[in-house]
Amino acid sequence: MKMHLPARAPNEGARLLARWVMGLSGGIAEAAQVMGTGADRVQRMVEGNMVPGLDVGTRLSRRIGVKARDFHAAPAGGWFDAAEPLAQAA
């Protein structure tokens, strides 16, 4: 199953989740296995149609640092923006 990204990241949690999934060799199927849920649910989280429950949320927090509040926060950038801004030389 391929991960489909909407035009804009719906929330920060979805953005961080998608960035993690893109880095996995097995993609969304591997992410679903690690999270202990189905690939369709991972896709719904990326689309912003679903937030993780306690079990999946705990796994996400421990594995990649995504918190429940991230799924309710505005995205800090676009899908492919760097995770942290680069420091500019003086």
N, C-alpha and C positions, 0 to 999 in steps of 0.2 A: 504494500500500500504506500502510495506517495503522499507526502505531506503537502497540503495546499495552503498557501498563505493569502489572506485577504489583502486588499490594496494597502491598508494601514494596520499597524499593530493595535488591537483593541485595548490592551492594557499591558502593564509592565511584566506581569507574570507570564502572559502569553508570549511576549517578546523574548524573555529569558528562556522559557521552555523551548521555543522554536530554535533559538541559537544552540542550545544543548543538543537537541535532536539532530540538527544539521551536522554536528561534529561526530555523531555516532556512525560507525561503519554500517550498522544494520538499520539505520534510520528510525522511522516511527515504530516499526515492529520491535526493534530492540528496546526503544524507550518504553513501550507498553509492557514488555516483559520485566524490565527493571522496576517499573512503577507498580507492577502487579495489577494491571488493568488492561482493557482492550484498546487496540489501535484506534478504533472509532472514538473512544473517549478522549484519547490524547489529541486527536484531531479537533474535537469539539472544544477542548481547552485552548488550543492554539487559535481557533476562530473566535474565542471569547464568548461562546455559548454555554460554557460550563466552567465551574470552579471546582478544584479538587476537594474531595472530602477529607476527613481526618487521616485515614490510612495513607492515601496517595499523597496528600499534602505533607505528611511527616516524611515520607520517602523522598519527596522532592526537596524538602528543606535540608535533609541530611546529605543528599547526593549532590545538589547543585546550588543550594543556598536560597532557593525561591521561597518566599514566605507567603502566607495566605493574604496578607495585606497587599502584596504585589498584584494580585488578580483584581484588586479594586482601585489601583493607582493608575494614573495616566502614564502612557509609555514614555520612557526617557529618551526615545529616539525612534528611528525606523528599524525595520527588520535587520538590515545589514550594517547598521551603525556600530562602531566599536563599543564594547561593554563599558569601558571607562574612557573619558576624554584624554587625549594625549597631552602631556605637558608641553607648553610652547617654550622654546629657547629664548632667552632674553637678548 
